[in-house]
Amino acid sequence: MDLIQLIILALLQGFTEFLPISSSAHLILLPILTGWKDQGLVYDVAVHFGSLFAVVWYFREDIKKVLFAWFSSVLGGEKTEDSHLGWAVIIGTIPAVIVGLILKDYIETTLRSPLVIATTTIVFGLLLWYADRTASHIRTEKTLSVKDALFIGLAQAIALIPGTSRSGITMTAGLMLGLTRQAAARFSFLLSIPIILAAAGLKSKDLFTGEVTMDWFGLGFVTLLSALSAYLCIYFFLKLINQIGMLPFVIYRLLLGGFLFWMFLFNH
């Protein structure tokens, strides 16, 4: 891959991973729309680790508090809001891990169709708009019950279908449960840590099953640029989301879905 392709790949992953517009859809569509060679598994792993570094660094203080409180509660200590949040993240992660392991091959082949992406982009975009319009916006992420966390976790499992958007559907589920926009986004971002780690780890395992030529400079470059862009995305999204709401992202999804239908269905 040349430098321009590396830059676009890294920025695309960094700026779409945490926005409710589906990073996986954009990564799948990039080689289809540009005619470039598919970036391959090794670069997918690199940009996902970049996103992981960004979210861990941004929430590093929260993660420390949640981990300490969770371990303390497991060892018989006092149960706090932070330990409660730790359990919510664990419970919310389980459905996607199970579904991902069972349907991995089907998801990576049959469901990578541009028309599937177009459909999920529009349908779940409209669902995000509905949830944002009708939400009570009064709860924080630390008030989530086991049932609530499981509901968001099941929503996250649906996001294994390309175009759905993991961050989009988990925010949608959070809004449906009455979370504020910031709380829905924060829980979605915390929930992304174990799922990105699991996905990147699984893909890393696949790398060792075959011979792969490593361009260490290219891999380091896309990892760093993906991390920087993802960090900026998280920072500005949380800063602005209460002012702008979800409508701009819904409009973008409708336009993208419409373009994909025009290109791959009506234009053939």
C-alpha positions as CSV (number, residue, x, y, z in Angstrom):
1,M,0.0,0.0,0.0
2,D,1.3,3.5,-0.8
3,L,1.4,6.4,1.6
4,I,-1.9,7.9,0.5
5,Q,-3.8,4.6,0.9
6,L,-2.3,4.2,4.4
7,I,-3.3,7.7,5.5
8,I,-6.9,7.2,4.2
9,L,-7.2,3.8,5.8
10,A,-6.0,5.0,9.2
11,L,-8.1,8.1,9.2
12,L,-11.2,6.2,8.0
13,Q,-10.9,3.7,10.9
14,G,-10.0,6.4,13.4
15,F,-12.9,8.7,12.6
16,T,-15.5,6.1,12.0
17,E,-14.9,3.5,14.8
18,F,-16.6,5.6,17.5
19,L,-19.1,7.5,15.4
20,P,-22.5,5.9,14.9
21,I,-21.8,5.3,11.1
22,S,-20.1,1.9,11.0
23,S,-16.3,1.6,10.6
24,S,-16.5,-1.9,9.3
25,A,-18.8,-0.8,6.5
26,H,-16.4,1.9,5.5
27,L,-13.4,-0.4,5.6
28,I,-15.2,-3.0,3.4
29,L,-16.4,-0.3,0.9
30,L,-13.0,1.4,0.6
31,P,-11.5,-1.1,-1.8
32,I,-14.8,-1.6,-3.6
33,L,-15.4,2.1,-4.3
34,T,-11.7,3.0,-5.0
35,G,-10.6,-0.1,-6.9
36,W,-7.7,-0.4,-4.6
37,K,-6.5,-3.8,-3.5
38,D,-8.1,-4.9,-0.2
39,Q,-6.0,-3.7,2.7
40,G,-5.8,-7.2,4.1
41,L,-6.0,-8.7,7.5
42,V,-2.7,-7.3,8.9
43,Y,-3.7,-3.7,8.3
44,D,-7.2,-4.3,9.7
45,V,-5.6,-5.6,12.9
46,A,-3.2,-2.6,13.0
47,V,-5.9,0.1,12.7
48,H,-8.1,-1.7,15.2
49,F,-5.3,-1.7,17.7
50,G,-4.9,2.0,17.0
51,S,-8.5,2.6,18.0
52,L,-8.1,0.4,21.0
53,F,-5.1,2.5,22.2
54,A,-7.1,5.7,21.8
55,V,-10.2,4.7,23.8
56,V,-8.1,3.1,26.6
57,W,-6.0,6.3,26.9
58,Y,-9.0,8.6,26.8
59,F,-10.8,6.6,29.5
60,R,-7.6,5.6,31.4
61,E,-8.8,7.2,34.8
62,D,-12.3,5.7,34.5
63,I,-10.8,2.3,33.6
64,K,-8.5,2.3,36.7
65,K,-11.4,3.2,39.0
66,V,-13.8,0.6,37.4
67,L,-11.1,-2.2,37.5
68,F,-10.1,-1.5,41.1
69,A,-13.8,-1.3,42.2
70,W,-14.7,-4.5,40.3
71,F,-11.8,-6.5,41.7
72,S,-12.6,-5.2,45.1
73,S,-16.3,-6.3,44.8
74,V,-15.3,-9.8,43.6
75,L,-13.0,-10.2,46.6
76,G,-15.8,-9.3,48.9
77,G,-15.4,-5.6,49.2
78,E,-18.0,-2.9,49.0
79,K,-20.1,-2.7,45.8
80,T,-20.0,0.7,44.3
81,E,-21.3,2.5,41.2
82,D,-17.9,1.8,39.5
83,S,-18.0,-1.9,40.3
84,H,-21.5,-2.0,39.0
85,L,-20.3,-0.4,35.8
86,G,-17.6,-3.0,35.5
87,W,-20.2,-5.8,35.7
88,A,-22.3,-4.0,33.1
89,V,-19.4,-3.9,30.6
90,I,-18.7,-7.6,31.2
91,I,-22.3,-8.6,30.7
92,G,-22.7,-6.3,27.7
93,T,-19.7,-8.0,26.0
94,I,-20.8,-11.6,26.3
95,P,-23.5,-11.8,23.6
96,A,-21.3,-10.3,20.8
97,V,-18.4,-12.7,21.7
98,I,-20.7,-15.7,21.6
99,V,-22.4,-14.7,18.3
100,G,-19.1,-13.7,16.8
101,L,-17.5,-17.1,17.5
102,I,-20.4,-19.0,16.2
103,L,-21.1,-17.0,13.0
104,K,-17.6,-15.7,12.2
105,D,-17.3,-17.3,8.8
106,Y,-20.8,-16.4,7.7
107,I,-20.4,-12.8,8.8
108,E,-17.1,-12.4,7.0
109,T,-18.4,-13.8,3.7
110,T,-22.1,-13.6,3.0
111,L,-22.9,-10.5,5.1
112,R,-20.1,-8.3,3.5
113,S,-22.4,-7.5,0.5
114,P,-22.7,-3.8,-0.4
115,L,-26.5,-4.2,-0.5
116,V,-26.5,-5.7,3.1
117,I,-24.5,-2.7,4.2
118,A,-26.8,-0.3,2.4
119,T,-29.9,-1.8,4.1
120,T,-28.4,-1.9,7.6
121,T,-27.0,1.6,7.2
122,I,-30.5,3.0,6.5
123,V,-32.5,0.8,8.9
124,F,-30.4,1.3,11.9
125,G,-29.8,4.9,11.1
126,L,-33.6,5.5,11.3
127,L,-33.7,3.5,14.5
128,L,-31.0,5.8,16.0
129,W,-33.1,8.8,15.0
130,Y,-36.2,7.4,16.6
131,A,-34.4,6.5,19.8
132,D,-32.8,9.9,20.1
133,R,-36.1,11.7,19.5
134,T,-38.1,9.6,22.0
135,A,-35.5,9.1,24.8
136,S,-36.0,10.6,28.2
137,H,-32.2,11.5,28.5
138,I,-32.1,11.3,32.3
139,R,-30.0,8.3,33.3
140,T,-26.3,7.8,33.6
141,E,-24.3,4.7,32.6
142,K,-23.7,3.9,36.2
143,T,-27.4,3.2,36.7
144,L,-27.6,0.3,34.2
145,S,-29.0,-2.9,35.6
146,V,-28.0,-6.4,34.6
147,K,-31.1,-6.5,32.3
148,D,-30.1,-3.2,30.7
149,A,-26.5,-4.3,30.1
150,L,-27.8,-7.5,28.5
151,F,-30.1,-5.5,26.3
152,I,-27.3,-3.3,25.1
153,G,-25.1,-6.4,24.7
154,L,-27.6,-8.1,22.5
155,A,-27.8,-4.9,20.4
156,Q,-24.0,-5.0,20.1
157,A,-24.2,-8.6,18.8
158,I,-26.5,-7.4,16.0
159,A,-23.7,-5.0,15.0
160,L,-21.6,-7.9,13.7
161,I,-23.7,-7.4,10.6
162,P,-21.6,-4.9,8.5
163,G,-23.2,-1.4,8.2
164,T,-25.1,-1.7,11.5
165,S,-22.4,0.2,13.5
166,R,-21.4,-1.1,16.9
167,S,-21.3,2.3,18.4
168,G,-24.5,3.4,16.7
169,I,-26.6,0.4,17.8
170,T,-25.2,0.4,21.4
171,M,-26.0,4.1,21.7
172,T,-29.4,3.5,20.2
173,A,-30.1,0.8,22.9
174,G,-28.7,3.1,25.6
175,L,-31.0,5.9,24.5
176,M,-34.0,3.5,24.5
177,L,-33.2,2.8,28.1
178,G,-33.3,6.5,29.0
179,L,-29.6,7.3,29.1
180,T,-28.4,10.8,28.2
181,R,-26.5,11.1,24.9
182,Q,-23.2,11.4,26.8
183,A,-24.0,8.4,29.0
184,A,-25.0,6.3,26.0
185,A,-21.8,7.3,24.2
186,R,-19.6,6.8,27.2
187,F,-20.9,3.3,27.9
188,S,-20.7,2.4,24.2
189,F,-17.0,3.5,24.2
190,L,-16.2,1.5,27.4
191,L,-18.0,-1.5,25.9
192,S,-15.8,-1.2,22.8
193,I,-12.6,-2.0,24.7
194,P,-13.1,-5.7,25.3
195,I,-14.9,-6.2,21.9
196,I,-12.1,-4.5,19.9
197,L,-9.5,-6.4,21.9
198,A,-11.3,-9.7,21.3
199,A,-11.8,-8.9,17.5
200,A,-8.2,-7.8,17.1
201,G,-6.9,-10.7,19.1
202,L,-8.9,-13.2,17.0
203,K,-7.6,-11.6,13.7
204,S,-4.1,-11.6,15.1
205,K,-4.4,-15.4,15.7
206,D,-5.5,-15.8,12.1
207,L,-2.3,-14.0,10.9
208,F,-0.2,-16.7,12.4
209,T,-1.9,-19.4,10.5
210,G,-0.3,-18.3,7.2
211,E,2.7,-16.5,5.9
212,V,2.3,-12.8,6.0
213,T,4.8,-10.2,4.9
214,M,5.1,-7.4,7.5
215,D,5.7,-3.8,6.5
216,W,6.6,-2.6,9.9
217,F,6.8,1.0,9.0
218,G,3.4,1.0,7.3
219,L,1.9,-0.9,10.2
220,G,3.3,1.4,12.8
221,F,2.2,4.4,10.8
222,V,-1.4,3.4,10.4
223,T,-1.6,2.3,14.1
224,L,-0.4,5.7,15.3
225,L,-2.5,7.7,12.9
226,S,-5.6,5.6,13.6
227,A,-5.0,6.1,17.4
228,L,-4.6,9.9,17.1
229,S,-7.7,10.3,14.9
230,A,-9.8,8.1,17.1
231,Y,-8.8,10.0,20.2
232,L,-9.8,13.3,18.5
233,C,-13.0,11.7,17.4
234,I,-13.9,10.6,21.0
235,Y,-13.0,13.9,22.5
236,F,-15.0,16.1,20.1
237,F,-18.0,13.6,19.9
238,L,-18.4,13.7,23.7
239,K,-17.9,17.5,23.8
240,L,-20.5,18.2,21.0
241,I,-23.1,15.4,21.1
242,N,-25.5,17.2,23.5
243,Q,-25.5,20.2,21.2
244,I,-25.8,18.5,17.8
245,G,-27.7,15.4,18.7
246,M,-27.7,12.3,16.5
247,L,-29.5,13.8,13.5
248,P,-26.3,14.7,11.5
249,F,-25.1,11.0,11.7
250,V,-28.6,9.8,10.7
251,I,-28.6,12.1,7.6
252,Y,-25.1,10.8,6.7
253,R,-26.3,7.2,7.0
254,L,-29.3,7.8,4.8
255,L,-27.2,9.5,2.1
256,L,-24.6,6.7,2.2
257,G,-27.2,4.0,2.1
258,G,-29.0,5.7,-0.8
259,F,-25.8,6.1,-2.7
260,L,-24.9,2.4,-2.2
261,F,-28.4,1.3,-3.4
262,W,-28.0,3.5,-6.5
263,M,-24.5,2.3,-7.2
264,F,-25.0,-1.5,-6.6
265,L,-28.7,-2.0,-7.4
266,F,-30.2,0.6,-9.6
267,N,-27.1,1.4,-11.6
268,H,-26.5,-2.1,-12.8
